[in-house]
Amino acid sequence: MKRYKCPKCGANEFYVTAHVTQGWQVNETGTFVACSNECMEVIHGPSDDDLWECAVCAHIAPRHDFLQAR
């Protein structure tokens, strides 16, 4: 299993972007009213080309820069 670590501070928690589908309640015009399910399906999780942000020191870089050497 791959493990990730911030090269600046050593932390191992990050902010990343994922694409998900949501369940929505809409009105008679199809306008959003409320979210009924915040995450029904993950369409795209973080990849090597996506930017990750360290949750501790805010260092931002592509995911592969956070990959720990074995």
N, CA, C and O atoms as a GROMACS GRO file, in nm:
protein
  280
    1MET      N    1   0.085  -0.118   0.000
    1MET     CA    2   0.000   0.000   0.000
    1MET      C    3   0.090   0.124   0.000
    1MET      O    4   0.185   0.133   0.077
    2LYS      N    5   0.059   0.218  -0.086
    2LYS     CA    6   0.134   0.344  -0.091
    2LYS      C    7   0.100   0.429   0.031
    2LYS      O    8  -0.013   0.430   0.078
    3ARG      N    9   0.201   0.501   0.080
    3ARG     CA   10   0.182   0.592   0.192
    3ARG      C   11   0.234   0.729   0.152
    3ARG      O   12   0.331   0.741   0.078
    4TYR      N   13   0.166   0.832   0.203
    4TYR     CA   14   0.201   0.969   0.168
    4TYR      C   15   0.238   1.048   0.293
    4TYR      O   16   0.182   1.027   0.400
    5LYS      N   17   0.334   1.138   0.275
    5LYS     CA   18   0.385   1.219   0.386
    5LYS      C   19   0.429   1.353   0.329
    5LYS      O   20   0.488   1.358   0.221
    6CYS      N   21   0.402   1.461   0.401
    6CYS     CA   22   0.442   1.593   0.356
    6CYS      C   23   0.595   1.604   0.358
    6CYS      O   24   0.657   1.577   0.460
    7PRO      N   25   0.655   1.644   0.245
    7PRO     CA   26   0.801   1.657   0.242
    7PRO      C   27   0.852   1.777   0.322
    7PRO      O   28   0.971   1.786   0.350
    8LYS      N   29   0.763   1.869   0.358
    8LYS     CA   30   0.804   1.988   0.432
    8LYS      C   31   0.798   1.967   0.584
    8LYS      O   32   0.892   2.000   0.655
    9CYS      N   33   0.685   1.911   0.634
    9CYS     CA   34   0.668   1.902   0.779
    9CYS      C   35   0.652   1.759   0.830
    9CYS      O   36   0.657   1.735   0.951
   10GLY      N   37   0.632   1.662   0.740
   10GLY     CA   38   0.618   1.523   0.781
   10GLY      C   39   0.478   1.479   0.815
   10GLY      O   40   0.457   1.363   0.853
   11ALA      N   41   0.380   1.567   0.803
   11ALA     CA   42   0.241   1.530   0.834
   11ALA      C   43   0.189   1.428   0.734
   11ALA      O   44   0.244   1.412   0.625
   12ASN      N   45   0.082   1.358   0.772
   12ASN     CA   46   0.025   1.256   0.684
   12ASN      C   47  -0.126   1.272   0.664
   12ASN      O   48  -0.197   1.174   0.644
   13GLU      N   49  -0.173   1.396   0.670
   13GLU     CA   50  -0.314   1.426   0.637
   13GLU      C   51  -0.317   1.543   0.540
   13GLU      O   52  -0.239   1.637   0.553
   14PHE      N   53  -0.409   1.535   0.442
   14PHE     CA   54  -0.407   1.629   0.330
   14PHE      C   55  -0.548   1.670   0.290
   14PHE      O   56  -0.645   1.600   0.318
   15TYR      N   57  -0.557   1.785   0.225
   15TYR     CA   58  -0.680   1.829   0.160
   15TYR      C   59  -0.665   1.798   0.012
   15TYR      O   60  -0.564   1.834  -0.049
   16VAL      N   61  -0.764   1.730  -0.045
   16VAL     CA   62  -0.761   1.692  -0.186
   16VAL      C   63  -0.898   1.719  -0.248
   16VAL      O   64  -0.995   1.745  -0.178
   17THR      N   65  -0.904   1.713  -0.378
   17THR     CA   66  -1.029   1.732  -0.451
   17THR      C   67  -1.076   1.598  -0.505
   17THR      O   68  -0.998   1.522  -0.563
   18ALA      N   69  -1.203   1.570  -0.487
   18ALA     CA   70  -1.266   1.452  -0.544
   18ALA      C   71  -1.394   1.496  -0.614
   18ALA      O   72  -1.454   1.596  -0.577
   19HIS      N   73  -1.434   1.421  -0.715
   19HIS     CA   74  -1.559   1.449  -0.787
   19HIS      C   75  -1.661   1.344  -0.744
   19HIS      O   76  -1.638   1.224  -0.759
   20VAL      N   77  -1.774   1.390  -0.692
   20VAL     CA   78  -1.877   1.300  -0.643
   20VAL      C   79  -2.014   1.340  -0.699
   20VAL      O   80  -2.034   1.453  -0.745
   21THR      N   81  -2.107   1.247  -0.694
   21THR     CA   82  -2.245   1.280  -0.727
   21THR      C   83  -2.322   1.302  -0.597
   21THR      O   84  -2.293   1.238  -0.496
   22GLN      N   85  -2.420   1.392  -0.602
   22GLN     CA   86  -2.504   1.422  -0.486
   22GLN      C   87  -2.650   1.396  -0.521
   22GLN      O   88  -2.689   1.406  -0.638
   23GLY      N   89  -2.727   1.365  -0.421
   23GLY     CA   90  -2.872   1.360  -0.437
   23GLY      C   91  -2.929   1.496  -0.401
   23GLY      O   92  -2.896   1.551  -0.297
   24TRP      N   93  -3.013   1.549  -0.487
   24TRP     CA   94  -3.070   1.682  -0.465
   24TRP      C   95  -3.222   1.677  -0.457
   24TRP      O   96  -3.286   1.595  -0.523
   25GLN      N   97  -3.278   1.764  -0.376
   25GLN     CA   98  -3.420   1.796  -0.380
   25GLN      C   99  -3.428   1.922  -0.465
   25GLN      O  100  -3.354   2.018  -0.442
   26VAL      N  101  -3.520   1.924  -0.563
   26VAL     CA  102  -3.538   2.042  -0.649
   26VAL      C  103  -3.684   2.084  -0.646
   26VAL      O  104  -3.771   2.008  -0.604
   27ASN      N  105  -3.708   2.207  -0.690
   27ASN     CA  106  -3.847   2.255  -0.696
   27ASN      C  107  -3.905   2.232  -0.835
   27ASN      O  108  -3.845   2.163  -0.917
   28GLU      N  109  -4.021   2.289  -0.860
   28GLU     CA  110  -4.092   2.265  -0.987
   28GLU      C  111  -4.019   2.317  -1.110
   28GLU      O  112  -4.053   2.278  -1.221
   29THR      N  113  -3.920   2.404  -1.092
   29THR     CA  114  -3.841   2.453  -1.206
   29THR      C  115  -3.706   2.380  -1.219
   29THR      O  116  -3.626   2.411  -1.306
   30GLY      N  117  -3.684   2.282  -1.129
   30GLY     CA  118  -3.558   2.209  -1.131
   30GLY      C  119  -3.445   2.280  -1.058
   30GLY      O  120  -3.329   2.240  -1.068
   31THR      N  121  -3.480   2.385  -0.984
   31THR     CA  122  -3.380   2.461  -0.909
   31THR      C  123  -3.350   2.390  -0.777
   31THR      O  124  -3.440   2.341  -0.710
   32PHE      N  125  -3.223   2.386  -0.742
   32PHE     CA  126  -3.177   2.323  -0.619
   32PHE      C  127  -3.249   2.380  -0.496
   32PHE      O  128  -3.262   2.502  -0.483
   33VAL      N  129  -3.294   2.292  -0.409
   33VAL     CA  130  -3.358   2.331  -0.283
   33VAL      C  131  -3.271   2.282  -0.165
   33VAL      O  132  -3.240   2.359  -0.074
   34ALA      N  133  -3.233   2.155  -0.169
   34ALA     CA  134  -3.155   2.098  -0.059
   34ALA      C  135  -3.080   1.976  -0.108
   34ALA      O  136  -3.115   1.915  -0.210
   35CYS      N  137  -2.978   1.941  -0.035
   35CYS     CA  138  -2.901   1.821  -0.065
   35CYS      C  139  -2.957   1.706   0.018
   35CYS      O  140  -2.964   1.716   0.141
   36SER      N  141  -2.997   1.598  -0.048
   36SER     CA  142  -3.054   1.484   0.025
   36SER      C  143  -2.949   1.376   0.054
   36SER      O  144  -2.968   1.293   0.142
   37ASN      N  145  -2.839   1.378  -0.021
   37ASN     CA  146  -2.730   1.282  -0.001
   37ASN      C  147  -2.602   1.347  -0.052
   37ASN      O  148  -2.588   1.370  -0.172
   38GLU      N  149  -2.509   1.377   0.038
   38GLU     CA  150  -2.390   1.452  -0.001
   38GLU      C  151  -2.293   1.374  -0.089
   38GLU      O  152  -2.219   1.434  -0.167
   39CYS      N  153  -2.292   1.242  -0.078
   39CYS     CA  154  -2.200   1.163  -0.161
   39CYS      C  155  -2.264   1.030  -0.196
   39CYS      O  156  -2.261   0.935  -0.117
   40MET      N  157  -2.323   1.024  -0.315
   40MET     CA  158  -2.386   0.900  -0.360
   40MET      C  159  -2.285   0.809  -0.428
   40MET      O  160  -2.293   0.686  -0.417
   41GLU      N  161  -2.190   0.869  -0.499
   41GLU     CA  162  -2.091   0.792  -0.574
   41GLU      C  163  -1.966   0.877  -0.596
   41GLU      O  164  -1.977   0.997  -0.623
   42VAL      N  165  -1.850   0.817  -0.584
   42VAL     CA  166  -1.725   0.886  -0.615
   42VAL      C  167  -1.696   0.863  -0.763
   42VAL      O  168  -1.677   0.750  -0.807
   43ILE      N  169  -1.692   0.972  -0.840
   43ILE     CA  170  -1.666   0.964  -0.984
   43ILE      C  171  -1.516   0.964  -1.011
   43ILE      O  172  -1.469   0.890  -1.098
   44HIS      N  173  -1.442   1.046  -0.937
   44HIS     CA  174  -1.297   1.057  -0.957
   44HIS      C  175  -1.232   1.092  -0.824
   44HIS      O  176  -1.259   1.197  -0.766
   45GLY      N  177  -1.147   1.004  -0.776
   45GLY     CA  178  -1.071   1.031  -0.654
   45GLY      C  179  -0.940   1.100  -0.690
   45GLY      O  180  -0.911   1.118  -0.809
   46PRO      N  181  -0.862   1.137  -0.592
   46PRO     CA  182  -0.735   1.204  -0.617
   46PRO      C  183  -0.641   1.118  -0.702
   46PRO      O  184  -0.632   0.997  -0.682
   47SER      N  185  -0.571   1.180  -0.796
   47SER     CA  186  -0.475   1.108  -0.880
   47SER      C  187  -0.338   1.175  -0.868
   47SER      O  188  -0.325   1.279  -0.804
   48ASP      N  189  -0.238   1.116  -0.932
   48ASP     CA  190  -0.101   1.168  -0.923
   48ASP      C  191  -0.088   1.309  -0.977
   48ASP      O  192   0.001   1.383  -0.934
   49ASP      N  193  -0.172   1.348  -1.070
   49ASP     CA  194  -0.164   1.481  -1.130
   49ASP      C  195  -0.239   1.588  -1.049
   49ASP      O  196  -0.219   1.707  -1.071
   50ASP      N  197  -0.323   1.545  -0.956
   50ASP     CA  198  -0.399   1.640  -0.875
   50ASP      C  199  -0.310   1.703  -0.769
   50ASP      O  200  -0.214   1.642  -0.722
   51LEU      N  201  -0.344   1.826  -0.731
   51LEU     CA  202  -0.271   1.894  -0.625
   51LEU      C  203  -0.324   1.851  -0.489
   51LEU      O  204  -0.445   1.843  -0.468
   52TRP      N  205  -0.232   1.824  -0.398
   52TRP     CA  206  -0.265   1.794  -0.258
   52TRP      C  207  -0.216   1.909  -0.174
   52TRP      O  208  -0.116   1.973  -0.208
   53GLU      N  209  -0.286   1.936  -0.064
   53GLU     CA  210  -0.244   2.039   0.030
   53GLU      C  211  -0.227   1.976   0.167
   53GLU      O  212  -0.319   1.911   0.217
   54CYS      N  213  -0.112   1.995   0.227
   54CYS     CA  214  -0.087   1.943   0.361
   54CYS      C  215  -0.184   2.010   0.458
   54CYS      O  216  -0.196   2.132   0.458
   55ALA      N  217  -0.251   1.930   0.540
   55ALA     CA  218  -0.348   1.983   0.636
   55ALA      C  219  -0.280   2.053   0.754
   55ALA      O  220  -0.347   2.121   0.832
   56VAL      N  221  -0.149   2.038   0.768
   56VAL     CA  222  -0.077   2.099   0.879
   56VAL      C  223  -0.005   2.226   0.837
   56VAL      O  224  -0.024   2.332   0.898
   57CYS      N  225   0.079   2.217   0.732
   57CYS     CA  226   0.162   2.333   0.695
   57CYS      C  227   0.117   2.402   0.566
   57CYS      O  228   0.176   2.503   0.527
   58ALA      N  229   0.014   2.350   0.499
   58ALA     CA  230  -0.044   2.408   0.378
   58ALA      C  231   0.048   2.400   0.256
   58ALA      O  232   0.025   2.470   0.158
   59HIS      N  233   0.151   2.313   0.259
   59HIS     CA  234   0.234   2.291   0.140
   59HIS      C  235   0.148   2.229   0.031
   59HIS      O  236   0.074   2.133   0.056
   60ILE      N  237   0.155   2.283  -0.092
   60ILE     CA  238   0.074   2.234  -0.203
   60ILE      C  239   0.167   2.181  -0.312
   60ILE      O  240   0.262   2.248  -0.352
   61ALA      N  241   0.136   2.059  -0.360
   61ALA     CA  242   0.215   1.997  -0.465
   61ALA      C  243   0.135   1.881  -0.524
   61ALA      O  244   0.036   1.838  -0.465
   62PRO      N  245   0.177   1.829  -0.641
   62PRO     CA  246   0.111   1.710  -0.695
   62PRO      C  247   0.127   1.592  -0.598
   62PRO      O  248   0.224   1.585  -0.522
   63ARG      N  249   0.032   1.502  -0.601
   63ARG     CA  250   0.030   1.388  -0.508
   63ARG      C  251   0.162   1.312  -0.506
   63ARG      O  252   0.209   1.272  -0.400
   64HIS      N  253   0.223   1.292  -0.623
   64HIS     CA  254   0.346   1.213  -0.628
   64HIS      C  255   0.459   1.274  -0.546
   64HIS      O  256   0.550   1.202  -0.505
   65ASP      N  257   0.455   1.405  -0.521
   65ASP     CA  258   0.557   1.468  -0.438
   65ASP      C  259   0.544   1.429  -0.290
   65ASP      O  260   0.638   1.447  -0.212
   66PHE      N  261   0.428   1.377  -0.251
   66PHE     CA  262   0.404   1.338  -0.112
   66PHE      C  263   0.428   1.188  -0.090
   66PHE      O  264   0.422   1.140   0.023
   67LEU      N  265   0.455   1.114  -0.196
   67LEU     CA  266   0.474   0.968  -0.186
   67LEU      C  267   0.599   0.939  -0.105
   67LEU      O  268   0.707   0.989  -0.134
   68GLN      N  269   0.583   0.856  -0.002
   68GLN     CA  270   0.696   0.818   0.082
   68GLN      C  271   0.784   0.720   0.009
   68GLN      O  272   0.735   0.630  -0.058
   69ALA      N  273   0.915   0.736   0.022
   69ALA     CA  274   1.009   0.638  -0.032
   69ALA      C  275   1.002   0.513   0.054
   69ALA      O  276   0.982   0.519   0.175
   70ARG      N  277   1.019   0.401  -0.009
   70ARG     CA  278   1.014   0.273   0.065
   70ARG      C  279   1.144   0.244   0.127
   70ARG      O  280   1.159   0.141   0.194
   0.00000   0.00000   0.00000
